[in-house]
Amino acid sequence: MKRTLSSGGKRTWALLAALCLTLCLLAGCAAPAANPGASPTPTLTEAPAPTQGSETRPPVEVTESPAEGTEPPAERLVYVPGYEKYPATMDPITTRFPVERPEGVYFLRFVQTPEESGYRLMLGGKDAADPVTVASFPSDVYVDRAFPTEGGTLWVDRMDFTTGEVSLLEISAETGETLREVPFPAENGTVLGFFDLPDGSLGVSAMLPTGAQAAFQMDGEGKIAPLAAPVNEGMNFLLNMTFVGTAGSGLPEGECLAYDRESLFAFTPGSTDRRELLRWADIGVSAVNTMPLGMTEGVIRLLDARYGEYITLTPTPESAVPTREELSMACLSLQGAVEDAVRDFNRHSSEYYIRVKDYSGGQPLTRDVQDRAITALNLDVASGAVPDLISLQEGLPFRSWVAKGLFRDLGPDLRGAGIELLPQLERIGSVDGALYMVSGSFALLTAIGSRDALGDLSGWTVGEAKALAASSPDCEGVFTSTVTRDFYMNYLSSYLEGFLDWDRGEASFDTPEFREMLDYAAALPVQGPAVSSTGDEEVMGGKALAAPFSITSVKQYQVRDLMYLGKLVCPGFPMPDRVGTLVYMTAPMAVSRTTRHPEGALAFLLSLLNEQAQTAYTDLFPSTRAAFENQLREAMREPSPEEGYREIVIMSNGGQFLDPTVYLWDESRGERQPKAILYWLDDNGSVYREEYQYALSEEQRDALLRLLDASQRSSSYDQVISGIVREEAEALFAGQRSSEEVAGRIQARVELYLAEQG
């Protein structure tokens, strides 16, 4: 739904920005907005039984003792999570912001028919099936939240597209009539949710125009005043603060339950202090994909969009719940692949859970943040505070730590569990025959080109690449125009292992080959073109020889070869030894040699490497031999007519650079069902070319296997060595030193560093 707001100065722009954020949340590009829960329940004295039909897991965090002066429960209570599938009708996209009450589930839905366009407030059963309309809203207003009260009414926040004004509506649940309208001033920001307060008044959480969160209290006369609460300070950590109850779950009278991105917590309205009750990550729940439905008799119900499940959090006497052992994991920055793996493990393991320490503090991993994170982790390791698991992201001194005996040899563990890695993954993760690093999946970091210009080239040096570019009539450079000096130097960091011999403690940066790479970097532009074409366009048009690229799966390799008319070659990054393709591990892991829970650490690794997990890596290369061979077999299998085909749409600006003749993999296309179809579009979005992709050919398979065999190293690098190279190279780029002088200084500093590590 697209509308134009009238002019209204800063206020209208703030409202528009908030509206865009909300729409973005619905589209899945940020945290889905959370939703208010049920009204007050009596203070719990006996723990209710878990919801029937749900799968339960032990908790990892317990509630703290009640505040002084309150009546404590008979026994300390902990939250036990349970999981059950919800029906497809409970779709969190169309069933927006559901709130579960005894009479059913209230939710909002946008309806667009020839007769009607606008939002409806609806009431359905537990699964939101067979809903009835409570109230309808015209198309010129935007409705974002609905909150039922004990008095048989609902509060709704509404924004008028014409004026940009926001107001809170109290609606009769029985008739749908608007009983009153309370303006919500623009300086209060955008409404994020409603919640009950212990005194019976209404609470409102909001995002201020500054991006910070705030809480407000509305009294019976409709007066809105600020309310002190432990809200988040900025949008970087924003998850709509939602209060799911006021009492129950063993909480003292007057406390509220709330949650943010990290945890479920309790607080007293009017105070910014909070008591953490449960960390979401410890039970495998992502608050980004979860919204509360409500709380009944102390049992909290959540809707998990990622897993398509209801989650129940049942307060249970601590003595009745088995405990789990904690495993610690360190990471420079919590990558999505690692977060997903930890969440899945914590959700399903009955014996262990993983607590992650993010050394970046949740900040974007800039070079400065990365340096500080590595320093902090190194200090912990040096002091003996070695975590059970380490996520070996780029920049960490893997080889140095191996030399210090930090890691456990994982080879015997995996062999005992019947896990066989791909030989390339085994080789890259091993040092002196012992396996120290594994990953659930991987990609290939390389550079791609066309056989028309490169022949069957599988590797090259900088000199060879420059000579080939100079001999090509229309070629403007080795790489595409987006490869600037800084881009090249960042790329080079992943290849520095090729100049190191850790076993001997030697480096080879003072060589003509490395000086040639520095000179090539110095000749690259500092900035890319203002308007750049796609890398594929430049390569296939003959303006560049190669484009940096990451091949993530068999399917992606096949599609890329199709885009290059069956002429894809992968020479990789120019290197002296012509090994220009690297293995990028998506979530490389190592286990501490001194871990107190080797069985738990192995259980986590097996959760990445077992058959079920490896089969799930359909969009990545799996790491085990069996799963990789299965991916190859599936790609080479001819699909049956009943399976049909999947559609792949390539939106290409100026797509006319392709050969205009129709290129087919098989002239008998009418007799075979295509596995995929690829559309090429011109500037006007019109389809002018169709290509049909069938099963992976033997030639494609063999080419991919040769590329994998040629990938001799990991893309992992040591941030200290990378920093030395970049620091010294600046003198060359500024014209202060020659490449020979710079290479010599790099060699001396790296040799000193290697000696210190030995």
NULODREN-987012 format. One record per residue (C-alpha): residue in one letter; y, z, x. Coordinates in pm, whole numbers, plus 32768, in hexadecimal, padded with zeros to 4 digits. Layout:
<nodes>
AYZX;...
</nodes>
This chain:
<nodes>
M800080008000;K81487F92809A;R82A17FFB8020;T84037FE680A8;L84CA812980AF;S863A811E805F;S873381878167;G875482FA8187;G87B3834082EE;K86E7842483C7;R864184C9829D;T85A58388821F;W852E83258379;A848C847A83A7;L83DA8458825D;L836B82F982B4;A82E183718402;A822384848354;L819B838E8256;C812382A9836D;L807683D08414;T7FC4842782D0;L7F5482C18298;C7EDC82B68400;L7E0E83ED83C6;L7D6B8348829B;A7D1C82148366;G7C5D82E8845F;C7D4682BC8589;A7D95842F8597;A7D1D85728506;P7CDF855B838F;A7DC6863F82D4;A7D248785827B;N7D2D88168121;P7D618969807D;G7C408A398005;A7BEE8B387EFF;S7CB28C5F7E81;P7C7E8DCC7EE4;T7B238E647ED0;P7AC18FD37EE3;T7A9090738035;L792B904080A0;T7848916D80B9;E76F890BB80BA;A76BE8F6B815C;P766C8E568062;A75378D828099;P755E8C2B813C;T75868B008057;Q74348A847FE2;G73BA89378064;S74908940819A;E742789398304;T74A68A6D83BA;R74F68AAC8527;P75458BF185D9;P76B58C35861C;V77528C67876E;E78878D32871E;V78A18E6F8651;T79BC8F00858A;E7A80900C8637;S7AAC916D85B7;P7B9C91918492;A7CFF91FC84D2;E7D3D936F84FC;G7D5F942D83B9;T7C83934782EA;E7B2A93898263;P7A2B92E08349;P78FE922D82B6;A77AF92DB82C4;E774591F783E0;R77F990FB84B6;L77DE8F9E8422;V77BB8E4E84CA;Y77D78CF0843B;V76918C2F841D;P76C58AB783F0;G75EB89EC8308;Y75E5887482D5;E7583879981B1;K75C0862A8166;Y76C785DC8061;P76A484BA7F6D;A7741836B7FBA;T782B839E7E94;M78D784B07F5B;D798383B08034;P7A99845B80FD;I7B6083168102;T7B7582D67F8C;T7B3984437F2E;R7C7284BE7FDA;F7CA9862E8029;P7BA086C37F42;V7BB8882E7ED6;E7A8188D37E47;R7AA789CC7D2B;P79AE8A597C2D;E7A10894D7B31;G79D388317C29;V7A7D87757D41;Y7BEC87137D26;F7C5585EA7DF7;L7D4F84CC7E0F;R7CF9835C7DF9;F7DD182267E10;V7D8081317CF9;Q7DEC7FC67CF4;T7D857EE97BD3;P7E367DD17B13;E7EA37EDA7A1C;E7EF37FFD7B03;S7F6B804A7C61;G7F9F81AD7CDE;Y7F0182FB7D28;R7E2283C57C42;L7DD485367C50;M7C6685507BEF;L7B5A86547BA8;G79EB860C7BE9;G78A386C17C22;K783587557D6E;D77F885F67DF3;A793B85717D54;A786684987C6C;D78D0843B7B08;P7A3484B57B3C;V7B3984D67A2B;T7CAB849D7A5C;V7D8585D27A4F;A7ED285257A93;S7F5083CB7AF8;F807B83717BCD;P8144822C7BD6;S8139813B7CFB;D8294819A7D77;V822782F87DE5;Y813F83717EF6;V8061849D7EAB;D7FBF854C7FD2;R7F25869E7F76;A7EA387567E47;F7E5888CB7E33;P7DC2897C7D01;T7E2E8AE07CB1;E7D878BFE7BF8;G7E788BCD7AD7;G7DEB8A7B7A6C;T7EF889A97B13;L7F0688CD7C47;W801588A07D4B;V8053873C7DC7;D814E86BE7EC6;R81F485757E6E;M82DF848C7F27;D83B983917E72;F83B582407F24;T850B81E67E98;T85CC831D7EFE;G84EA83AC800C;E850085027F68;V83D785EF7F6D;S838986E97E5C;L827087D67DFC;L81E287A47C9F;E812988AB7BD6;I803987F57AEC;S7F65887779CF;A7DF488467A23;E7DA7882878B0;T7EAD872D783C;G7F2F8691797E;E809286E67911;T819287357A1E;L8200889A79DB;R830C88B07AE6;E839487FB7C15;V840E88AF7D4D;P84D687E77E51;F845188027FB4;P857F87DE809C;A857086D381A9;E85B987D182BA;N846C88778261;G83B5873D82CB;T827E86A28233;V81818768816A;L802F87898215;G7F8288748123;F7F9189998035;F7EEC8AEE8048;D7ED88C387F8E;L7F8F8D698010;P7F088ECA7FDE;D802A8F277EF8;G7FD58E077E0C;S80F08D1F7E79;L80C38BBF7EF9;G80C38B65806A;V81228A0D80EC;S80D289868246;A81B3886E82C1;M820C879783E9;L837B87B88446;P844D868784A1;T842B86F8860C;G82B086CE85F7;A826788438608;Q81AB88F384F3;A823989FC840D;A81CF8AD282E7;F82958B2881AF;Q82728C108087;M82D68BB67F22;D83128CD07E2F;G82E58CCB7CB7;E84468C477C83;G840C8B1B7D67;K84D68B9C7E8D;I844D8B257FDD;A84758BF98115;P83E68BE38277;L82A78CA982B6;A82378D25840B;A80D88CA6845B;P80138C3A8591;V80628AC88570;N804289BB867A;E817C8968873A;G816387F08751;M80B786B686DC;N7FDF869C8813;F7F0887B38786;L7F4987738619;L7E3A879D851B;N7EC087ED83C5;M7EB2896583AE;T7DF189BD8275;F7DAB8B1181E6;V7C568B268144;G7C6C8C8180AE;T7D198DCD80B1;A7BFF8ECB80BB;G7A868ED480D7;S79A18E9281FA;G79D58FFA8263;L7B4A8FC98299;P7C3790EB825F;E7D0990E18127;G7E3A90038152;E7DB58F218263;C7D9F8DA9823E;L7CA78CB482CD;A7D2F8B808379;Y7CB78A788469;D7D46898A8566;R7CAE888E8654;E7C0489998727;S7B8C8AB2864B;L7B758B728507;F7C568CA38516;A7CE88DBB8446;F7E508E318436;T7F388F008361;P80568E3C82BE;G819E8E9E835B;S81018EBD84B4;T80C68DB585BE;D7F978E6F8649;R7E408DDA860D;R7CD78E52862B;E7BE38D44868D;L7AA68D5585BD;L79E98C1E8620;R7A1C8AF8870C;W79C789AB866B;A7939891387A6;D783C8A2E87C6;I779289C88682;G77B9885186B0;V78D1881E85B6;S79FB873B85F1;A7B2A87BE8539;V7BC28663855F;N7ABB85DA8470;T7A95870C8393;M7B54878B8267;P7B1B88CB81A1;L7AAB88C08037;G7AD38A2F7FE9;M7A3C8B898000;T79618C397F00;E78EC8D9F7F2F;G79458D8B809E;V787F8C4B80E1;I79608B39816A;R790B89D18112;L798588AF81E5;L7965873781CA;D78FD868D8311;A7959851D8305;R78BD84CE8458;Y775F853B83F7;G778085078281;E77238672823E;Y779087AD8190;I77B388D08282;T778E8A318205;L78058B5B82D1;T774F8C8C824D;P77B18DEA82C1;T76718E978328;P76228FEA83C8;E76198FBD853D;S74C69067855C;A74298F5D847C;V74988E398553;P73EC8DC98696;T74DC8D9587B7;R75048C638891;E753F8C568A07;E76898BC58A7C;L76998AA98B78;S77E38A618C25;M785D88FF8C65;A798A88938D33;C7A48874E8D03;L7B9386C88D81;S7BE486488C26;L7B0786528AF4;Q7A9A84E98AC8;G7A2884738974;A78C6842989EB;V78A385878A7F;E793B862E894E;D784B85758867;A771F85CE8940;V777C873E894E;R77C2874B87DA;D767486AE8784;F75BC879C886D;N766C88D087E5;R762588618684;H74AF883E86B1;S7447893187C2;S73BD8A7C8747;E73AB8B1A88A3;Y74E68AAE895E;Y764B8A3F8929;I774689AD8A1E;R78A68A338A54;V7986892E8AF8;K7AA7897F8BE0;D7BA388618BE5;Y7C6288808D2C;S7D7387938CB2;G7DD0888C8BA4;G7DB987768AA4;Q7ED286AE8B45;P7EC085368B7C;L7E1384FC8CCB;T7F3684788D95;R7F1884758F10;D7FD385C08F30;V7F0086678E21;Q7DC385E08EC1;D7E2986659017;R7E7087BF8F89;A7D2A87C08EC5;I7C5D875F8FF7;T7D0A886A90C8;A7CC489758FC3;L7B57890F8FA0;N7B2C8907911B;L7BB98A669134;D7AC48AE3902E;V79A28A3C90E1;A7A128ACB9230;S7A258C28919A;G78C18C0E911C;A791C8BDD8FAC;V78448AA78F90;P78078A398E27;D76A789EA8DAF;L7707887F8D70;I781887A58E07;S789786658D68;L78C4858B8E9D;Q79F384C18E40;E7A9F83D78F34;G7B5984939041;L7A6885B39073;P79D185D991D0;F786785979169;R77E1854692C3;S789A86689360;W78098759925F;V76AD86CC9297;A76D5870C940C;K772F887593BD;G75ED88A192F6;L76A288D391AD;F75BA881190C6;R74548826904C;D735F870B9092;L731B86828F36;G720585938F97;P70E186878F66;D717386FF8E1B;L719385A18D8B;R7043852E8E0B;G6FA386638D73;A704386088C26;G6FC484A18C3E;I712084098C6F;E713B82D38D4C;L7299825D8D9D;L72F480F98DEE;P72C580CA8F67;Q7438807A8F8C;L749B81BF8EE0;E739B82828FAD;R742381EE90F0;I7590822B909E;G755A83949034;S748683EB9165;V74D7846392C3;D73C5846D93CC;G72B9843A92C5;A7328855491DF;L73BE850A9088;Y74FF85CB9049;M75BB85018F41;V7548846C8DF6;S75F583CF8CCC;G758383768B6F;S761D821B8B79;F76E281378C5F;A77B27FFB8C7F;L77E97EFD8D94;L79437EED8E32;T79777D8C8EB1;A7A517C558EA4;I79EE7B208DDE;G7A3579AF8E00;S79B978558DA0;R78A977948E50;D798E76628E42;A7A6E77008F4C;L798277F38FFD;G782D77508FEF;D771C78588FFE;L77ED794690D0;S77637AA990C3;G784C7B5191BF;W79747B0192A1;T7A687B8B939C;V7BE27B8B9375;G7BFD7A70946F;E7AFF799D93B5;A7BA779E29268;K7D00798292EC;A7C7A7845938B;L7BCD77DF924A;A7D0B781C917F;A7DD7774D9274;S7CE4762A9256;S7CED762890D8;P7E02753E905D;D7E8176038F2F;C7E2A77618FAA;E7F4D78558FCC;G7E887977905D;V7D387A1C908C;F7D667B0C8F6A;T7E147AE78E1D;S7F897B328E03;T7F547C908D79;V7EC37D008EC8;T7FF47D9C8F69;R80007E5690B3;D7FCF7FA7900A;F7EB07F218F36;Y7E077E99906E;M7E2D7FE1912A;N7D9E80A49002;Y7C7A7FB28FF7;L7C4C7FD3916E;S7C18814D914A;S7AC9810E90A3;Y7A5B803691CA;L7AB8811C92EA;E7951819A9309;G7906804993A7;F79D280B494D8;L792782089500;D77E5827E959F;W77BD83E3952C;D7676841595E5;R771C83D29734;G7872845396CE;E791183049727;A7A13821F9685;S7A6C80B196C0;F7BD48091964C;D7C578017979D;T7BAC7EC59777;P7C3E7D679749;E7B957D5195F5;F7C447E87956E;R7D907E1D9605;E7D677CD4954C;M7D3E7D949405;L7E7D7E58944B;D7F3E7D1B9497;Y7EBE7C7F9356;A7F357DB0928F;A808B7D9D9335;A80B17C3292C4;L80687C819156;P818A7CA89060;V82047E069012;Q821E7DB18EA1;G815A7CC68DC3;P81F07BAE8CF2;A82C77C108BCA;V81ED7B428AE2;S808B7B198B60;S7F707A498ADC;T7E107ACF8AC4;G7D457AE38C03;D7C3E79FE8B6C;E7D4978F98B24;E7DC178F88C8D;V7C6078E78D1C;M7BE077DB8C30;G7D2277188C58;G7CFA77168DD3;K7E3177E78E20;A7D6579088EB1;L7C0C79258F49;A7BA57A758EB9;A7C017B8B8DCA;P7BA07CFC8DF4;F7AA57D598CE9;S79AC7E678C85;I785F7DF18BF7;T77DC7F078B1A;S769A7E818A81;V75A57D618A6C;K764C7CEE892C;Q77A57CEF89C9;Y772A7C268AF3;Q76937B298A04;V77D17B0A8934;R78A97AE68A6D;D77C979D28AEC;L77F07929899C;M796B794089B9;Y7954789C8B0F;L788377818A7F;G774A77F88B2F;K77F477EA8C84;L7839795C8CC4;V781D79D38E2D;C786A7B2E8EB4;P78DE7B289021;G79747C838FFD;F7A8C7D1C90CB;P7ABA7C769223;M7A197D5A9328;P79B97D2C9496;D78467D589445;R78657C829309;V77E67DA2922F;G78F37D829126;T78467E088FEC;L782A7F7F8FBA;V777080608EC9;Y785C812C8DF1;M77A6825C8D64;T783882BC8C14;A77E6842F8C2D;P775C847D8D8A;M76CC85DA8DA1;A765686C38EB4;V75AD88178E99;S7603893E8F75;R74F389A69066;T753E8B129010;T753C8AF28E95;R749A8C168DE1;H74228B2E8CCE;P737989FD8D6B;E72A989CC8C30;G73E489BE8B5C;A748E88CA8C4A;L735987ED8C44;A735488008AC8;F74B787778AC4;L745F865A8BB2;L733286058ADC;S741985F789AD;L74C384D58A63;L738584308AE2;N727F845C89D4;E720A83328909;Q72E0837E87DA;A742183A388A3;Q73E0826F8978;T7399819C8845;A74ED820187BD;Y75A3815788E0;T75AB80078830;D770C7FC288B0;L76C8803A8A13;F75BF80058B1A;P74BD81208AFC;S745381CC8C3E;T72D981E18C1A;R71F680C08C74;A714680C48B21;A728780BE8A55;F73247FAD8B2C;E71F07ED18B0C;N71F27F0C8995;Q735F7E9F8984;L73067D638A42;R71DC7D1B8960;E72AB7D4C8828;A73B97C6388AA;M72B37B5788F3;R72097B7987A1;E724A7A5E86AE;P72D57AF4856C;S72257AA88429;P72DB79F3830F;E72C87B358243;E73917BF58348;G74B77B0A8331;Y75BF7B258440;R76DB7C0484A9;E78377B7B84B7;I79137B9D85EA;V7A827B4485BF;I7B557AF786F1;M7CCC7AFD86AF;S7D527A1D87C0;N7EC079C387F4;G7EDB78598856;G7D6678278832;Q7D9676B28867;F7D5576D989DB;L7BE276BC898D;D7B2B75758993;P7B6874ED8832;T7A0B745B8813;V790E752F875B;Y781E75CE8852;L76CC763087C4;W75B576F48863;D74B876338798;E74E174E486ED;S73DF754B85EA;R74C976558564;G747575F983FE;E730B765D8434;R735177B184D2;Q740D78E08458;P75267937854B;K752D7A9785D5;A76A87A9985F0;I77CA79B785A4;L790879A9866F;Y7A4A792585D8;W7B64789F86AE;L7CB878AA8606;D7DF477E8864E;D7F54787E864B;N7F62785F84D1;G7E1D791D84A3;S7D5A77EA8437;V7BF077C2849F;Y7BD276828565;R7A9476C88624;E794A777185D9;E783D77CF86D2;Y76E67854867E;Q763679478760;Y74BD79588757;A73CF7A33881B;L74197A828987;S738B796A8A5A;E72AD799E8B89;E73C1790F8C62;Q74BA7A0D8BDC;R73C27B288C09;D737A7AC68D71;A74ED7AAA8DC0;L752E7C038D31;L740D7C9C8DF3;R748D7BFE8F36;L75E37C928EF0;L754A7DE98EB6;D747B7DD18FF5;A75B87D7890B6;S76697EB29039;Q76247F919164;R772780A19134;S77C681829031;S7932815F8FCE;S796082D39017;Y7A588321912B;D7AE7844891E8;Q7C4D848A9179;V7CB0850E92D0;I7C4C83CB937D;S7CE882FA926A;G7E2983C0928F;I7E2F83899408;V7E0C821093DB;R7F1E81FD92D6;E800E82DE9396;E7FF1821D94DC;A7FFB80C99431;E8158811693AA;A81E480EB9509;L81527F8B9513;F81DD7F3693BC;A83357FB49428;G832C7EDF9565;Q832E80109648;R81DA7FDE96EF;S80E87EC19727;S7F957EB69681;E7EF77EFC97D5;E7FC6803A97FF;V7F8080AA969B;A7E09806A96BB;G7E02813697FD;R7EB0825C9759;I7DC2824D9630;Q7C998246971E;A7D11837797DE;R7D58844796A9;V7C1183ED95FB;E7B4684389735;L7BEA85909746;Y7B9985CB95D7;L7A2F85619606;A7A0E864B972F;E7A94876A965F;Q799B8721954A;G78778716963B;
</nodes>
